[in-house]
Amino acid sequence: MGTTDRPQNCIDGIRCPAIKGLPRETVHILHHSLVGLVCMQRSIEDVKLQVDRSWDAVRESRKLLHRLRKEGF
């Protein structure tokens, strides 16, 4: 992946829209939507980290099994 490429599961640069002059209810909805997007972004990042760690564990387990089989176990 190049330096300018972003993963599909990445939300960069979440910006708050201009709210001046908007009705209070609209501002409230926008705020909750923004908070929801940030929470989803964090969840996606957490899950990606967990998946990466799981794959690391799979690779380590395979290496260990290979070594054990090589030693006759």
C-alpha positions, 0 to 999 in steps of 0.5 A, a space after each residue: 500500500 502506498 503512502 497516499 493509499 488509505 485502507 477501506 476501513 479507515 475514516 480520516 478527517 471527520 469534520 464537524 459541519 458548520 452549525 451556525 444558524 442551524 436549528 437546535 434539533 439539527 445541531 443535536 442530530 449532527 452531534 450524535 451522528 458525529 459521535 457515532 462515526 467516531 465510535 464506529 471508527 474506534 471499533 473498526 480500529 480495535 477489531 483490525 488490531 484484534 484480527 491482526 493479533 489473531 493472525 500473528 497467533 496462528 502463524 506462531 502456532 504453525 511455526 511451533 507445530 512445525 518445530 514439534 513435528 520436526 523434533 518427532 513429537 
